[in-house]
């Protein structure tokens, strides 16, 4: 398969006290580095990173990676606008496109390969969503066909809206892998991550 990826790193991190999740530090490196290394190790052919809030701090961290950076000029419009920009930048010329958040520290190359294998073996549907004990997880994998359909729709179309309006296109991959549902939205999530996984995630000062 030819595989693309979109990594969303445009958010304000308001529930985290106004701090970019992409720059949270884990195992001596920012989360965005973990995600980009995992995508590379999983064999992804092209990656787009969408920045917005805190782009001055995040974009220098991307310089050593072979990625396309797309900046959302108005990230206050919310995540759907960043998703749409990422979709437009990556395009539909792939067998599969991974849509990835930047706040899931445990996602690794093996997890991504599991998703891609599930996607290639799916019986139906154009969008693969991991599901852990009934809870939807991330990342998701979108077919080139579904991506083309979304891009052909109006400018307000993005992945979650497309799935809600076309539930027949969604294929759930049942798994017990908790990596797909471990994310970081609040200070309580940081504390909970350390309590469950025994590893600390910190908020170092931003280099602005």
Backbone as a chain_set.jsonl record, in Angstrom:
{"seq": "XXXXXXXXXXXXXXXXXXXXXXXXXXXXXXXXXXXXXXXXXXXXXXXXXXXXXXXXXXXXXXXXXXXXXXXXXXXXXXXXXXXXXXXXXXXXXXXXXXXXXXXXXXXXXXXXXXXXXXXXXXXXXXXXXXXXXXXXXXXXXXXXXXXXXXXXXXXXXXXXXXXXXXXXXXXXXXXXXXXXXXXXXXXXXXXXXXXXXXXXXXXXXXXX", "coords": {"N": [[0.838, -1.203, 0.0], [0.38, 2.273, -0.664], [0.97, 4.786, 1.553], [-0.21, 7.612, 3.292], [-0.058, 10.309, 5.714], [-1.595, 12.422, 8.134], [-0.854, 14.662, 10.629], [-2.165, 16.214, 13.392], [-1.453, 19.208, 14.86], [-2.269, 21.68, 15.762], [-3.732, 22.759, 17.809], [-4.91, 24.701, 20.675], [-4.624, 23.766, 23.217], [-6.151, 24.366, 25.466], [-7.466, 23.172, 27.644], [-5.351, 22.08, 28.849], [-4.143, 24.058, 30.112], [-3.339, 25.991, 28.339], [-1.201, 25.08, 26.592], [0.899, 23.58, 24.141], [0.119, 20.366, 23.041], [1.751, 18.897, 21.372], [4.319, 19.468, 22.172], [4.65, 18.427, 24.67], [6.716, 16.652, 26.9], [8.197, 13.504, 26.727], [10.018, 10.685, 27.606], [12.416, 12.022, 27.093], [12.0, 13.533, 24.783], [9.939, 15.605, 22.62], [6.405, 14.971, 22.166], [5.613, 15.142, 19.466], [7.865, 14.321, 18.083], [7.993, 11.612, 18.764], [5.681, 10.695, 17.45], [6.2, 11.238, 14.728], [8.485, 9.721, 14.287], [7.409, 7.185, 14.711], [5.579, 7.0, 12.575], [7.355, 7.073, 10.419], [8.833, 4.713, 10.894], [6.829, 2.895, 10.52], [6.56, 2.84, 7.835], [5.327, 4.871, 6.384], [4.655, 6.856, 3.549], [4.39, 9.616, 2.987], [4.011, 12.575, 4.895], [1.979, 15.008, 6.419], [2.032, 17.756, 8.544], [-0.052, 19.649, 10.507], [-0.003, 22.838, 11.731], [-0.714, 25.546, 14.021], [-1.926, 27.341, 16.485], [0.799, 28.255, 18.551], [2.691, 27.841, 16.564], [5.187, 28.97, 16.224], [6.783, 27.751, 18.101], [6.462, 25.019, 17.613], [7.053, 24.416, 14.885], [9.929, 24.662, 14.465], [10.701, 22.27, 15.67], [10.148, 20.42, 13.783], [11.979, 20.467, 11.826], [13.997, 18.574, 11.321], [12.719, 16.465, 10.183], [11.28, 14.745, 7.404], [8.787, 16.143, 6.358], [5.734, 17.716, 5.285], [4.762, 20.911, 6.162], [1.851, 22.484, 7.133], [0.262, 25.431, 7.859], [-2.384, 26.436, 9.836], [-4.121, 29.305, 9.309], [-6.063, 30.383, 10.881], [-6.571, 29.036, 13.508], [-8.39, 29.168, 15.562], [-10.831, 28.551, 14.599], [-11.237, 25.937, 15.091], [-10.735, 22.315, 15.452], [-11.866, 20.913, 13.159], [-11.281, 22.633, 10.986], [-8.521, 22.466, 10.818], [-8.214, 19.759, 10.269], [-9.384, 19.678, 7.736], [-7.578, 21.284, 6.25], [-5.3, 19.665, 6.434], [-6.214, 17.393, 5.064], [-6.554, 18.442, 2.475], [-3.935, 19.06, 1.863], [-2.565, 16.57, 1.927], [-3.998, 15.067, 0.078], [-5.642, 12.652, -2.128], [-4.272, 10.594, -3.288], [-3.464, 8.017, -2.357], [-3.389, 4.684, -1.015], [-4.116, 4.402, 1.587], [-4.705, 6.651, 4.274], [-3.435, 7.842, 7.221], [-4.93, 9.41, 9.886], [-3.935, 11.39, 12.384], [-3.692, 12.258, 15.831], [-1.864, 14.496, 18.029], [-1.483, 13.859, 20.645], [-1.2, 11.341, 21.748], [0.733, 9.498, 23.379], [1.527, 6.783, 23.507], [1.209, 5.55, 21.067], [2.819, 3.644, 18.692], [5.141, 2.366, 16.193], [4.432, -0.307, 15.795], [1.755, -0.33, 16.547], [0.673, 1.295, 14.531], [1.239, -0.251, 12.293], [-0.412, -2.39, 12.895], [-2.918, -1.173, 12.595], [-2.824, -0.58, 9.843], [-2.627, -3.125, 8.772], [-5.079, -4.159, 9.617], [-6.696, -2.472, 8.154], [-6.061, -3.211, 5.506], [-7.099, -5.757, 5.47], [-9.762, -5.496, 5.882], [-13.278, -6.147, 5.587], [-15.347, -4.576, 4.62], [-16.278, -1.118, 4.078], [-14.707, 2.156, 4.212], [-13.261, 3.576, 5.997], [-11.247, 2.953, 8.688], [-11.608, 2.419, 12.114], [-10.18, 2.153, 15.253], [-11.414, 0.299, 18.033], [-11.832, 0.038, 21.433], [-12.979, -1.904, 23.887], [-15.601, -0.943, 23.374], [-15.115, 1.759, 23.135], [-14.341, 4.391, 20.981], [-11.272, 4.857, 19.261], [-8.105, 6.348, 18.324], [-5.26, 6.547, 16.097], [-7.226, 7.019, 13.032], [-7.823, 5.295, 9.909], [-8.071, 6.203, 6.593], [-9.437, 5.53, 3.422], [-8.179, 6.145, 0.071], [-10.3, 6.568, -1.657], [-12.429, 7.407, 0.044], [-11.236, 9.72, 1.001], [-11.076, 11.23, -1.337], [-13.792, 11.589, -1.829], [-14.507, 13.168, 0.354], [-12.954, 15.439, -0.118], [-14.107, 16.312, -2.437], [-16.485, 17.252, -1.547], [-18.192, 19.993, 0.133], [-16.381, 22.794, 1.654], [-16.656, 22.517, 4.361], [-16.572, 19.892, 5.023], [-15.233, 17.194, 6.846], [-13.376, 14.526, 8.468], [-14.798, 13.344, 10.755], [-17.389, 14.352, 10.488], [-18.029, 13.281, 8.001], [-18.025, 10.532, 8.587], [-20.114, 10.421, 10.448], [-22.254, 11.129, 8.829], [-22.189, 9.163, 6.944], [-22.378, 6.363, 7.96], [-22.118, 3.772, 7.018], [-19.689, 3.629, 5.826], [-17.818, 3.192, 7.719], [-15.581, 1.07, 9.353], [-15.051, -0.903, 12.13], [-12.259, -1.768, 14.057], [-11.85, -4.152, 16.314], [-10.151, -4.271, 19.337], [-7.934, -4.905, 22.12], [-5.983, -3.197, 22.676], [-4.868, -0.67, 24.508], [-3.428, 1.537, 23.815], [-4.609, 2.967, 21.814], [-6.567, 4.504, 22.951], [-5.456, 6.082, 24.83], [-4.989, 9.254, 25.667], [-4.142, 12.781, 26.024], [-5.558, 15.37, 27.544], [-5.961, 17.041, 29.727], [-4.514, 18.361, 32.837], [-5.111, 16.402, 34.727], [-5.168, 14.133, 33.15], [-2.459, 13.855, 32.557], [-1.453, 13.19, 35.08], [-2.894, 10.843, 35.485], [-1.868, 9.261, 33.437], [0.768, 8.861, 34.291], [0.24, 7.465, 36.64], [-0.946, 5.116, 35.662], [0.795, 4.081, 33.682], [3.31, 4.388, 34.648], [5.159, 6.276, 33.829], [6.423, 9.539, 33.385], [5.058, 12.52, 32.023], [5.942, 15.704, 30.956], [5.678, 19.35, 31.066], [7.664, 21.239, 29.566], [9.286, 24.514, 29.435], [8.329, 26.617, 26.689], [10.113, 27.303, 23.695], [10.092, 30.288, 22.437]], "CA": [[0.0, 0.0, 0.0], [0.992, 3.589, -0.552], [0.346, 5.311, 2.771], [0.035, 8.981, 3.714], [-0.465, 10.593, 7.096], [-1.824, 13.804, 8.574], [-0.702, 14.81, 12.074], [-2.783, 17.47, 13.824], [-0.697, 19.844, 15.94], [-2.657, 23.087, 15.65], [-4.633, 23.145, 18.887], [-4.511, 25.659, 21.698], [-4.361, 23.083, 24.48], [-6.753, 25.201, 26.514], [-7.756, 22.367, 28.837], [-4.063, 21.737, 29.441], [-3.602, 25.29, 30.649], [-2.757, 26.788, 27.272], [0.125, 24.514, 26.281], [0.779, 22.688, 22.978], [0.314, 18.949, 23.331], [2.849, 18.382, 20.553], [5.597, 19.715, 22.835], [4.773, 17.681, 25.92], [7.973, 15.9, 26.879], [8.124, 12.117, 27.2], [11.222, 9.938, 27.255], [13.452, 12.966, 26.663], [11.723, 14.178, 23.507], [8.538, 16.038, 22.501], [5.505, 13.96, 21.609], [5.583, 15.194, 18.008], [8.969, 13.498, 17.589], [7.576, 10.212, 18.895], [4.696, 10.377, 16.419], [6.823, 11.246, 13.405], [9.357, 8.545, 14.219], [6.554, 6.002, 14.568], [5.069, 6.981, 11.199], [8.468, 6.702, 9.545], [9.153, 3.299, 11.106], [5.716, 2.09, 10.012], [6.622, 2.821, 6.381], [4.478, 5.89, 5.758], [5.354, 7.454, 2.41], [4.345, 11.084, 3.019], [3.343, 13.055, 6.1], [1.649, 16.426, 6.559], [1.792, 18.202, 9.919], [-0.814, 20.897, 10.532], [0.255, 23.659, 12.905], [-1.625, 26.686, 14.156], [-1.467, 27.93, 17.731], [2.161, 27.882, 18.947], [3.488, 27.386, 15.417], [6.564, 29.434, 16.375], [7.497, 26.778, 18.931], [6.35, 23.657, 17.088], [7.652, 24.215, 13.564], [11.353, 24.324, 14.537], [10.87, 20.865, 16.07], [9.873, 19.571, 12.628], [12.989, 20.741, 10.802], [14.815, 17.404, 11.017], [11.874, 15.412, 9.629], [10.838, 14.938, 6.021], [7.338, 16.322, 6.4], [5.191, 18.976, 4.784], [4.118, 21.663, 7.229], [0.761, 23.356, 6.707], [-0.143, 26.235, 9.01], [-3.755, 26.933, 9.853], [-4.038, 30.734, 9.606], [-7.109, 30.75, 11.843], [-6.851, 27.806, 14.265], [-9.515, 29.368, 16.475], [-12.03, 27.95, 13.995], [-11.399, 24.611, 15.66], [-10.053, 21.173, 14.845], [-12.306, 20.577, 11.799], [-10.593, 23.434, 9.979], [-7.177, 21.91, 10.678], [-8.371, 18.481, 9.574], [-9.631, 19.964, 6.317], [-6.317, 21.724, 5.653], [-4.447, 18.49, 6.302], [-6.764, 16.568, 3.985], [-6.268, 19.088, 1.198], [-2.497, 18.992, 1.614], [-2.125, 15.198, 1.649], [-4.671, 14.603, -1.125], [-6.285, 11.33, -2.135], [-3.482, 9.683, -4.112], [-2.895, 6.996, -1.474], [-4.287, 3.576, -0.682], [-4.561, 4.625, 2.96], [-4.209, 7.863, 4.917], [-3.567, 7.829, 8.669], [-5.275, 10.711, 10.48], [-3.309, 11.181, 13.693], [-3.613, 13.329, 16.813], [-0.497, 14.631, 18.547], [-1.494, 13.726, 22.108], [-1.301, 9.923, 22.109], [2.146, 9.145, 23.518], [1.831, 5.36, 23.417], [1.12, 5.049, 19.697], [4.144, 3.35, 18.157], [5.135, 1.816, 14.833], [3.696, -1.573, 15.786], [0.329, 0.013, 16.56], [0.321, 1.794, 13.204], [1.244, -1.408, 11.398], [-1.632, -3.139, 13.207], [-4.013, -0.469, 11.939], [-2.722, -0.732, 8.394], [-2.971, -4.522, 8.464], [-6.533, -4.256, 9.756], [-7.293, -1.758, 7.028], [-5.892, -3.998, 4.279], [-7.87, -6.992, 5.581], [-11.16, -5.193, 6.206], [-14.258, -6.756, 4.687], [-16.101, -3.489, 4.002], [-16.031, 0.198, 4.639], [-13.597, 2.921, 3.672], [-12.563, 4.223, 7.099], [-11.028, 2.017, 9.788], [-11.55, 3.067, 13.42], [-9.963, 1.182, 16.332], [-12.408, 0.364, 19.101], [-11.336, -0.673, 22.611], [-14.069, -2.075, 24.857], [-16.709, -0.087, 23.015], [-14.695, 3.154, 23.032], [-13.612, 4.74, 19.767], [-9.908, 5.305, 19.464], [-7.355, 6.996, 17.261], [-5.628, 7.188, 14.831], [-8.078, 6.307, 12.091], [-7.23, 5.126, 8.576], [-9.045, 6.58, 5.569], [-9.055, 5.108, 2.07], [-8.073, 7.205, -0.922], [-11.638, 6.822, -2.187], [-13.157, 8.233, 1.006], [-10.602, 11.032, 1.031], [-11.506, 11.94, -2.542], [-15.191, 11.986, -1.645], [-14.538, 14.287, 1.295], [-12.386, 16.615, -0.766], [-15.059, 16.762, -3.456], [-17.621, 17.871, -0.861], [-17.945, 21.409, 0.436], [-15.225, 23.089, 2.483], [-16.903, 22.195, 5.765], [-16.51, 18.449, 5.228], [-14.036, 16.638, 7.451], [-13.529, 13.084, 8.687], [-15.838, 12.93, 11.704], [-18.69, 14.644, 9.896], [-18.251, 12.301, 6.932], [-18.367, 9.253, 9.214], [-21.45, 10.546, 11.043], [-23.253, 11.192, 7.761], [-22.078, 7.953, 6.117], [-21.913, 5.324, 8.886], [-21.805, 2.533, 6.31], [-18.295, 3.662, 5.374], [-16.944, 2.985, 8.872], [-15.29, -0.3, 9.777], [-14.407, -0.873, 13.439], [-11.289, -2.81, 14.378], [-11.937, -4.454, 17.737], [-8.84, -4.576, 19.899], [-7.745, -4.611, 23.539], [-4.801, -2.346, 22.753], [-5.25, 0.593, 25.135], [-2.679, 2.651, 23.229], [-5.481, 3.727, 20.918], [-7.488, 5.368, 23.699], [-4.678, 6.842, 25.812], [-4.671, 10.586, 25.164], [-3.824, 13.758, 27.052], [-6.307, 16.607, 27.358], [-5.991, 17.861, 30.938], [-3.502, 17.987, 33.828], [-5.496, 15.13, 35.343], [-4.747, 13.071, 32.236], [-1.019, 13.673, 32.745], [-1.287, 12.457, 36.334], [-3.426, 9.502, 35.276], [-0.923, 8.524, 32.59], [1.885, 8.435, 35.134], [-0.238, 6.456, 37.583], [-1.234, 3.848, 34.987], [1.887, 3.545, 32.867], [4.567, 4.498, 35.371], [6.089, 7.171, 33.154], [6.007, 10.919, 33.561], [5.045, 13.441, 30.902], [6.122, 17.027, 31.539], [5.418, 20.539, 30.249], [8.825, 22.124, 29.64], [9.066, 25.85, 28.878], [8.371, 26.695, 25.251], [11.113, 28.196, 23.102], [9.387, 31.19, 21.537]], "C": [[0.871, 1.25, 0.0], [0.233, 4.323, 0.541], [0.766, 6.753, 3.012], [-0.414, 9.168, 5.148], [-0.647, 12.086, 7.288], [-1.723, 13.813, 10.091], [-1.226, 16.179, 12.468], [-2.049, 18.027, 15.037], [-1.007, 21.336, 15.993], [-3.405, 23.62, 16.856], [-4.03, 24.086, 19.914], [-4.164, 24.995, 23.021], [-4.957, 23.814, 25.667], [-7.028, 24.414, 27.789], [-6.483, 21.911, 29.545], [-3.383, 22.977, 30.027], [-2.954, 26.173, 29.605], [-1.351, 26.362, 26.929], [-0.02, 23.545, 25.11], [1.067, 21.23, 23.331], [1.5, 18.368, 22.574], [4.195, 18.519, 21.241], [5.686, 19.121, 24.234], [5.964, 16.743, 25.821], [7.772, 14.512, 27.479], [9.354, 11.381, 26.702], [12.235, 10.836, 26.541], [13.241, 13.547, 25.276], [10.26, 14.6, 23.444], [7.683, 14.977, 21.831], [5.512, 13.965, 20.09], [6.728, 14.381, 17.407], [8.613, 12.019, 17.662], [6.647, 9.831, 17.738], [5.34, 10.301, 15.045], [7.79, 10.08, 13.244], [8.537, 7.273, 14.03], [6.015, 5.887, 13.148], [6.155, 6.55, 10.233], [8.784, 5.213, 9.661], [8.053, 2.377, 10.593], [5.664, 2.087, 8.484], [5.73, 3.815, 5.687], [5.28, 6.638, 4.697], [5.407, 8.97, 2.442], [3.532, 11.521, 4.227], [3.153, 14.564, 6.034], [1.418, 16.705, 8.032], [1.087, 19.552, 9.849], [-0.529, 21.616, 11.842], [-0.732, 24.824, 12.94], [-1.222, 27.513, 15.354], [-0.051, 27.405, 18.023], [3.033, 27.426, 17.771], [4.947, 27.823, 15.541], [7.408, 28.432, 17.167], [7.522, 25.395, 18.313], [7.137, 23.472, 15.79], [9.167, 23.991, 13.592], [11.62, 22.875, 14.926], [10.662, 19.905, 14.898], [10.992, 19.622, 11.596], [13.792, 19.504, 10.403], [14.016, 16.243, 10.421], [11.44, 15.769, 8.21], [9.321, 14.993, 5.973], [6.97, 17.631, 5.717], [4.451, 19.657, 5.926], [3.077, 22.592, 6.623], [0.282, 24.112, 7.939], [-1.58, 26.708, 8.837], [-3.714, 28.418, 10.216], [-5.062, 31.198, 10.629], [-7.49, 29.521, 12.665], [-7.988, 27.944, 15.261], [-10.816, 28.832, 15.9], [-12.234, 26.519, 14.467], [-10.737, 23.508, 14.854], [-10.547, 20.83, 13.444], [-11.587, 21.376, 10.72], [-9.171, 22.925, 9.757], [-7.21, 20.562, 9.962], [-8.542, 18.717, 8.079], [-8.356, 20.416, 5.617], [-5.356, 20.554, 5.454], [-4.898, 17.575, 5.182], [-6.408, 17.152, 2.624], [-4.784, 18.969, 0.849], [-2.04, 17.585, 1.253], [-2.757, 14.665, 0.376], [-5.18, 13.184, -1.002], [-5.493, 10.28, -2.897], [-2.734, 8.663, -3.259], [-3.9, 5.865, -1.325], [-4.892, 3.784, 0.702], [-3.936, 5.901, 3.485], [-4.49, 7.762, 6.407], [-3.847, 9.246, 9.147], [-4.932, 10.621, 11.962], [-3.357, 12.432, 14.557], [-2.192, 13.386, 17.379], [-0.427, 14.428, 20.055], [-1.672, 12.281, 22.562], [0.099, 9.338, 22.233], [2.473, 7.68, 23.272], [1.76, 4.792, 22.002], [2.522, 4.859, 19.128], [4.014, 2.717, 16.769], [4.345, 0.519, 14.759], [2.192, -1.326, 15.785], [-0.133, 0.472, 15.178], [0.293, 0.658, 12.186], [0.015, -2.282, 11.631], [-2.837, -2.503, 12.526], [-3.994, -0.691, 10.432], [-3.031, -2.169, 7.957], [-4.476, -4.726, 8.568], [-7.236, -3.592, 8.597], [-7.209, -2.599, 5.758], [-6.74, -5.262, 4.284], [-9.354, -6.747, 5.859], [-12.093, -5.8, 5.16], [-15.044, -5.679, 3.959], [-15.756, -2.173, 4.651], [-14.784, 0.849, 4.065], [-12.799, 3.645, 4.755], [-12.461, 3.239, 8.259], [-10.84, 2.799, 11.086], [-11.263, 2.003, 14.469], [-10.993, 1.384, 17.435], [-11.951, -0.542, 20.243], [-12.444, -0.724, 23.656], [-15.2, -1.082, 24.623], [-16.356, 1.379, 22.852], [-13.918, 3.385, 21.743], [-12.217, 5.243, 20.096], [-9.359, 6.038, 18.253], [-5.947, 6.417, 17.229], [-6.671, 6.383, 14.061], [-7.346, 6.206, 10.759], [-8.321, 5.313, 7.534], [-8.552, 6.108, 4.205], [-8.913, 6.319, 1.159], [-9.426, 7.567, -1.499], [-12.429, 7.726, -1.253], [-12.56, 9.632, 1.081], [-11.032, 11.862, -0.177], [-12.943, 12.423, -2.411], [-15.304, 13.171, -0.691], [-14.019, 15.56, 0.649], [-13.304, 17.172, -1.848], [-16.282, 17.444, -2.841], [-17.286, 19.329, -0.554], [-16.841, 21.571, 1.473], [-15.42, 22.756, 3.955], [-16.819, 20.705, 6.059], [-15.17, 18.045, 5.832], [-14.358, 15.218, 7.906], [-14.696, 12.724, 9.593], [-17.227, 13.211, 11.146], [-19.019, 13.626, 8.815], [-18.668, 10.959, 7.521], [-19.767, 9.296, 9.819], [-22.538, 10.511, 9.976], [-23.263, 9.943, 6.89], [-21.587, 6.787, 6.978], [-21.567, 4.011, 8.204], [-20.365, 2.484, 5.832], [-17.317, 3.306, 6.48], [-16.82, 1.5, 9.19], [-14.544, -0.23, 11.102], [-13.457, -2.057, 13.59], [-11.318, -3.029, 15.884], [-10.571, -4.887, 18.254], [-8.837, -4.283, 21.392], [-6.541, -3.699, 23.754], [-5.179, -0.953, 23.258], [-4.465, 1.785, 24.609], [-3.597, 3.561, 22.418], [-6.443, 4.662, 21.65], [-6.776, 6.15, 24.796], [-4.308, 8.188, 25.208], [-4.562, 11.556, 26.336], [-4.543, 15.065, 26.766], [-6.176, 17.573, 28.53], [-4.818, 17.511, 31.85], [-3.828, 16.667, 34.529], [-5.096, 13.948, 34.466], [-3.255, 12.796, 32.368], [-0.75, 12.855, 34.009], [-1.771, 11.022, 36.183], [-2.51, 8.651, 34.418], [0.237, 8.001, 33.432], [1.461, 7.333, 36.094], [-0.433, 5.107, 36.908], [-0.006, 3.234, 34.338], [3.253, 3.697, 33.517], [5.6, 5.387, 34.713], [5.542, 8.591, 33.194], [6.087, 11.708, 32.257], [5.047, 14.854, 31.477], [5.802, 18.134, 30.532], [6.626, 21.474, 30.361], [8.505, 23.502, 29.089], [9.171, 25.816, 27.359], [9.457, 27.655, 24.798], [10.421, 29.064, 22.06], [10.331, 32.264, 21.004]], "O": [[1.952, 1.276, 0.587], [-0.988, 4.469, 0.475], [1.95, 7.082, 2.946], [-1.066, 8.299, 5.727], [0.052, 12.901, 6.687], [-2.424, 13.06, 10.766], [-0.779, 17.194, 11.934], [-2.022, 17.408, 16.101], [-0.12, 22.155, 16.237], [-3.688, 24.816, 16.924], [-2.813, 24.245, 20.007], [-3.484, 25.591, 23.856], [-4.354, 23.88, 26.738], [-6.843, 24.931, 28.891], [-6.521, 21.426, 30.676], [-2.206, 22.945, 30.389], [-2.115, 27.012, 29.932], [-0.419, 27.165, 26.966], [-0.969, 22.761, 25.083], [2.132, 20.908, 23.856], [2.176, 17.462, 23.063], [5.122, 17.77, 20.934], [6.696, 19.296, 24.915], [6.191, 16.117, 24.786], [7.25, 14.364, 28.584], [9.691, 11.444, 25.52], [12.823, 10.459, 25.528], [14.195, 14.008, 24.649], [9.423, 14.022, 24.137], [8.174, 14.183, 21.029], [5.425, 12.902, 19.476], [6.573, 13.809, 16.329], [8.896, 11.261, 16.735], [6.808, 8.776, 17.124], [5.049, 9.385, 14.276], [7.893, 9.512, 12.156], [8.929, 6.385, 13.273], [5.996, 4.795, 12.578], [5.907, 5.752, 9.329], [8.978, 4.533, 8.654], [8.309, 1.217, 10.269], [4.821, 1.409, 7.897], [5.399, 3.632, 4.516], [6.434, 7.006, 4.918], [6.379, 9.558, 1.969], [2.503, 10.926, 4.549], [4.058, 15.3, 5.64], [0.687, 15.972, 8.697], [1.573, 20.483, 9.208], [-0.777, 21.084, 12.924], [-1.486, 25.045, 11.992], [-0.283, 28.305, 15.272], [0.247, 26.239, 17.764], [4.009, 26.701, 17.97], [5.844, 27.149, 15.035], [8.606, 28.29, 16.922], [8.502, 24.666, 18.471], [7.819, 22.461, 15.624], [9.661, 23.188, 12.801], [12.65, 22.312, 14.555], [10.963, 18.716, 15.005], [10.954, 18.898, 10.601], [14.224, 19.4, 9.255], [14.563, 15.167, 10.181], [11.26, 16.939, 7.871], [8.658, 14.025, 5.6], [7.796, 18.535, 5.59], [3.608, 19.043, 6.58], [3.372, 23.38, 5.724], [-0.065, 23.501, 8.95], [-1.938, 27.303, 7.821], [-3.311, 28.76, 11.328], [-4.937, 32.29, 11.182], [-8.605, 29.015, 12.539], [-8.5, 26.939, 15.755], [-11.798, 28.674, 16.626], [-13.305, 25.948, 14.259], [-10.249, 23.722, 13.745], [-9.729, 20.48, 12.594], [-11.313, 20.846, 9.643], [-8.672, 22.951, 8.633], [-6.338, 20.263, 9.146], [-7.922, 18.04, 7.259], [-8.079, 19.975, 4.502], [-4.68, 20.465, 4.429], [-4.077, 17.042, 4.437], [-6.002, 16.42, 1.722], [-4.423, 18.8, -0.316], [-1.21, 17.421, 0.36], [-2.128, 13.888, -0.342], [-5.158, 12.587, 0.074], [-5.995, 9.181, -3.129], [-1.528, 8.47, -3.415], [-5.105, 6.061, -1.486], [-6.031, 3.393, 0.959], [-2.781, 6.205, 3.186], [-5.641, 7.614, 6.818], [-3.092, 10.171, 8.849], [-5.559, 9.868, 12.708], [-3.095, 13.536, 14.078], [-1.415, 12.444, 17.226], [0.573, 14.781, 20.681], [-2.227, 12.025, 23.63], [0.601, 8.741, 21.281], [3.591, 7.363, 22.867], [2.205, 3.669, 21.765], [3.316, 5.799, 19.087], [2.911, 2.558, 16.247], [3.66, 0.267, 13.767], [1.443, -2.026, 15.104], [-1.203, 0.08, 14.713], [-0.58, 0.616, 11.319], [-0.538, -2.848, 10.688], [-3.674, -3.198, 11.951], [-5.03, -0.957, 9.822], [-3.624, -2.391, 6.902], [-5.082, -5.381, 7.719], [-8.253, -4.087, 8.11], [-8.184, -2.691, 5.012], [-7.07, -5.788, 3.221], [-10.114, -7.697, 6.049], [-11.728, -5.944, 3.993], [-15.377, -5.853, 2.787], [-15.034, -2.121, 5.647], [-13.917, 0.178, 3.504], [-11.774, 4.261, 4.463], [-13.476, 2.749, 8.754], [-10.025, 3.719, 11.157], [-12.02, 1.038, 14.578], [-11.391, 2.512, 17.728], [-11.713, -1.734, 20.047], [-12.802, 0.298, 24.24], [-15.696, -0.459, 25.562], [-17.213, 2.174, 22.467], [-12.961, 2.671, 21.445], [-12.009, 5.958, 21.076], [-10.075, 6.306, 17.288], [-5.486, 5.858, 18.224], [-6.961, 5.232, 14.387], [-6.382, 6.929, 10.507], [-9.365, 4.663, 7.586], [-7.377, 6.272, 3.876], [-9.457, 7.386, 1.44], [-9.684, 8.733, -1.8], [-13.034, 8.702, -1.697], [-13.288, 10.616, 1.21], [-11.317, 13.053, -0.05], [-13.274, 13.532, -2.831], [-16.111, 14.074, -0.912], [-14.581, 16.637, 0.848], [-13.276, 18.368, -2.138], [-17.027, 18.133, -3.537], [-16.228, 19.829, -0.936], [-16.417, 20.597, 2.095], [-14.453, 22.715, 4.716], [-16.975, 20.289, 7.207], [-14.113, 18.494, 5.389], [-15.489, 14.757, 7.748], [-15.51, 11.875, 9.231], [-18.14, 12.401, 11.309], [-20.155, 13.16, 8.72], [-19.579, 10.316, 6.999], [-20.52, 8.327, 9.719], [-23.607, 9.938, 10.185], [-24.235, 9.69, 6.178], [-20.492, 6.274, 6.748], [-20.804, 3.214, 8.751], [-19.867, 1.418, 5.472], [-16.124, 3.134, 6.226], [-17.812, 0.778, 9.283], [-13.511, 0.434, 11.194], [-13.81, -3.197, 13.289], [-10.857, -2.178, 16.645], [-9.922, -5.761, 17.679], [-9.653, -3.497, 21.873], [-6.133, -3.46, 24.891], [-5.747, -0.153, 22.514], [-4.798, 2.928, 24.923], [-3.385, 4.772, 22.348], [-7.066, 5.521, 21.025], [-7.426, 6.811, 25.606], [-3.432, 8.271, 24.347], [-4.849, 11.208, 27.481], [-4.174, 15.789, 25.841], [-6.269, 18.787, 28.349], [-4.186, 16.471, 31.662], [-2.926, 15.907, 34.882], [-4.729, 12.888, 34.973], [-2.825, 11.644, 32.3], [0.078, 11.944, 34.005], [-1.141, 10.092, 36.687], [-2.387, 7.447, 34.644], [0.638, 6.844, 33.304], [2.209, 6.387, 36.339], [-0.129, 4.068, 37.494], [0.217, 2.027, 34.425], [4.248, 3.193, 32.996], [6.791, 5.272, 35.001], [4.339, 8.809, 33.052], [7.044, 11.585, 31.492], [4.261, 15.171, 32.369], [5.676, 17.896, 29.33], [6.61, 22.404, 31.167], [7.538, 23.649, 28.342], [9.99, 25.086, 26.801], [9.696, 28.685, 25.427], [10.191, 28.626, 20.933], [9.913, 33.121, 20.225]]}, "num_chains": 1, "name": "protein.A"}
